[in-house]
Amino acid sequence: MKKFIAAWLAVTALLSSLASAGPVAHKAAAAKPITARPAFEFKGITAGQPADMSLLNACHSADNAQTQCSFKDGAVAGINNTLPPTVYLYDNKISTMLYLFSAKGTDFLTISAALQAKYGPPCKTETQPWQSRAGAHYDNAVLTWCFKTGKLELEQLSTSLDYGDLIYTDDVNKPPTAAPKVDF
């Protein structure tokens, strides 16, 4: 519990330093306006450009005419997880990227620092309410980087207290939306 409190205090300090004025508010912390960065790039895959398939493996067809692949190099910010980052390609270009990491310890802070070193400060910093399946309430730190092609979100808590996530969503290269199935 002491490690969790220490990590949470470090996250709060980080968010406070990123906010434009004062400490992080419960609902949201306003960051200084930042213009969108150029196209998103992650591990050699650049949004809007054909993916270098030599960087990926375990590719297979997914929903909506997408291809799902894993990065061969699974480390992110020096953290080797069991599951490498997953990328979804549409028309051989990135449409979504997902990376789950351990919410235990300092992985969130390590990844946040690496993203800031590569992409600069986030365009949006906020704390969102998060509720566990058991009904417990937590503050969830969410950092967003804006790109001309989409956004990258780093969340301290994801599907459970055990995981955080890093998700890139492309606004330009989206698979077609499937028509709703009407079978009644």
C-alpha positions as CSV (number, residue, x, y, z in Angstrom):
1,M,0.0,0.0,0.0
2,K,2.9,2.4,0.7
3,K,4.3,1.8,-2.8
4,F,0.8,2.6,-4.3
5,I,0.6,5.9,-2.2
6,A,4.1,6.9,-3.2
7,A,3.3,6.2,-6.9
8,W,0.1,8.1,-6.7
9,L,1.8,11.1,-5.0
10,A,4.4,11.0,-7.8
11,V,1.6,10.9,-10.5
12,T,-0.2,13.8,-8.8
13,A,3.1,15.8,-8.7
14,L,3.6,15.0,-12.4
15,L,0.1,16.1,-13.4
16,S,0.5,19.3,-11.3
17,S,3.7,20.2,-13.1
18,L,2.0,19.7,-16.5
19,A,-1.1,21.8,-15.7
20,S,-1.0,25.4,-16.7
21,A,-2.0,26.7,-13.3
22,G,-1.8,25.2,-9.8
23,P,-2.6,21.6,-8.8
24,V,-4.6,19.1,-10.8
25,A,-8.3,19.5,-10.3
26,H,-10.5,16.5,-9.7
27,K,-12.4,16.7,-13.1
28,A,-9.7,18.1,-15.3
29,A,-6.4,20.1,-15.3
30,A,-6.2,22.6,-18.1
31,A,-2.9,22.4,-20.0
32,K,-1.3,25.2,-22.0
33,P,-2.7,25.1,-25.6
34,I,-0.4,23.0,-27.8
35,T,-0.7,22.8,-31.5
36,A,-1.0,19.4,-33.0
37,R,2.2,17.6,-33.7
38,P,3.0,16.0,-37.1
39,A,1.9,12.5,-37.9
40,F,2.1,10.0,-35.1
41,E,5.2,7.7,-35.2
42,F,5.8,4.7,-32.9
43,K,8.6,2.1,-33.2
44,G,9.1,3.0,-36.9
45,I,5.4,2.9,-37.9
46,T,4.3,6.4,-39.1
47,A,0.6,7.2,-39.4
48,G,-0.5,7.8,-42.9
49,Q,2.4,5.8,-44.4
50,P,2.4,2.1,-45.4
51,A,3.6,0.1,-42.4
52,D,7.0,-1.6,-42.5
53,M,5.9,-5.2,-42.1
54,S,9.4,-6.2,-41.1
55,L,8.8,-4.5,-37.7
56,L,5.6,-6.6,-37.1
57,N,4.8,-10.2,-36.5
58,A,1.8,-12.5,-35.7
59,C,-0.4,-10.6,-38.2
60,H,-3.8,-11.9,-38.9
61,S,-7.2,-10.6,-40.2
62,A,-9.4,-8.8,-37.8
63,D,-12.8,-7.2,-37.9
64,N,-13.7,-4.4,-40.4
65,A,-11.1,-5.3,-43.0
66,Q,-8.2,-4.6,-40.6
67,T,-5.0,-6.6,-40.0
68,Q,-3.9,-7.1,-36.4
69,C,-0.2,-7.4,-35.7
70,S,2.2,-7.3,-32.7
71,F,5.4,-5.4,-32.7
72,K,8.5,-7.6,-32.8
73,D,10.2,-5.3,-30.3
74,G,7.8,-5.5,-27.3
75,A,9.7,-3.1,-25.0
76,V,8.1,0.3,-24.4
77,A,10.2,2.8,-22.4
78,G,12.5,-0.1,-21.4
79,I,9.6,-2.1,-20.0
80,N,9.2,-5.6,-21.3
81,N,5.7,-6.8,-20.9
82,T,4.3,-10.3,-21.6
83,L,2.2,-8.8,-24.4
84,P,3.9,-6.5,-27.0
85,P,2.1,-3.5,-28.3
86,T,-0.6,-4.4,-30.8
87,V,-1.3,-2.4,-34.0
88,Y,-4.4,-2.5,-36.2
89,L,-3.8,-1.7,-39.8
90,Y,-6.3,-0.6,-42.4
91,D,-5.2,-0.3,-46.0
92,N,-1.7,-1.3,-44.6
93,K,-1.6,1.9,-42.5
94,I,-2.0,2.3,-38.7
95,S,-5.5,2.8,-37.5
96,T,-5.2,1.9,-33.9
97,M,-2.3,0.9,-31.5
98,L,-2.8,-0.6,-28.0
99,Y,-0.3,-1.4,-25.3
100,L,-1.3,-2.7,-21.8
101,F,1.2,-2.3,-19.0
102,S,1.2,-3.1,-15.3
103,A,-0.5,-0.5,-13.2
104,K,1.5,-1.8,-10.2
105,G,4.7,0.1,-9.5
106,T,6.1,2.9,-11.6
107,D,5.4,1.8,-15.2
108,F,2.9,4.7,-15.7
109,L,5.5,7.2,-14.7
110,T,8.2,5.6,-16.7
111,I,6.1,5.5,-19.9
112,S,4.8,9.0,-19.3
113,A,8.4,10.4,-19.0
114,A,9.4,8.6,-22.2
115,L,6.4,9.9,-24.1
116,Q,7.2,13.4,-23.0
117,A,10.8,13.1,-24.0
118,K,9.8,11.9,-27.5
119,Y,6.6,13.9,-28.2
120,G,6.8,16.9,-25.7
121,P,4.2,17.8,-23.2
122,P,0.7,16.3,-23.6
123,C,-2.0,18.6,-25.2
124,K,-4.5,17.5,-22.5
125,T,-4.0,16.3,-18.9
126,E,-6.9,15.2,-16.7
127,T,-8.0,13.1,-13.9
128,Q,-11.1,11.0,-14.6
129,P,-13.2,9.0,-12.1
130,W,-12.7,5.2,-12.4
131,Q,-14.7,2.5,-10.7
132,S,-13.7,-1.1,-10.1
133,R,-16.0,-4.0,-10.6
134,A,-16.3,-4.2,-6.9
135,G,-17.5,-0.6,-6.8
136,A,-14.4,1.1,-5.4
137,H,-13.7,4.6,-6.8
138,Y,-10.3,5.8,-7.9
139,D,-8.8,8.8,-9.7
140,N,-7.5,7.8,-13.1
141,A,-4.7,10.0,-14.6
142,V,-5.1,10.4,-18.4
143,L,-2.5,12.1,-20.6
144,T,-3.3,12.9,-24.2
145,W,-0.9,13.8,-27.0
146,C,-2.5,15.4,-30.1
147,F,-1.2,14.7,-33.6
148,K,-2.4,15.9,-37.0
149,T,-3.4,12.3,-37.7
150,G,-5.0,11.3,-34.3
151,K,-4.4,11.1,-30.6
152,L,-2.4,9.1,-28.2
153,E,-3.8,8.5,-24.7
154,L,-2.0,7.2,-21.7
155,E,-4.3,6.0,-18.9
156,Q,-3.1,5.0,-15.5
157,L,-6.0,2.5,-15.1
158,S,-7.5,0.5,-17.9
159,T,-9.7,-2.6,-17.7
160,S,-8.7,-3.3,-14.1
161,L,-6.6,-2.1,-11.2
162,D,-3.8,-4.3,-12.6
163,Y,-3.4,-2.6,-16.0
164,G,-2.9,0.8,-17.5
165,D,-3.0,1.4,-21.3
166,L,-1.5,3.4,-24.1
167,I,-3.9,3.8,-27.1
168,Y,-3.4,5.6,-30.4
169,T,-6.5,6.3,-32.4
170,D,-6.0,7.5,-36.0
171,D,-8.6,10.1,-37.1
172,V,-7.6,9.9,-40.8
173,N,-7.2,6.2,-41.5
174,K,-10.3,4.6,-40.1
175,P,-11.9,1.3,-41.3
176,P,-15.4,1.7,-42.8
177,T,-18.1,1.5,-40.2
178,A,-20.1,-1.6,-40.6
179,A,-23.8,-1.2,-41.1
180,P,-25.8,-2.3,-38.0
181,K,-27.2,-5.8,-38.3
182,V,-30.9,-5.7,-38.4
183,D,-32.1,-9.3,-38.1
184,F,-35.5,-8.8,-36.5
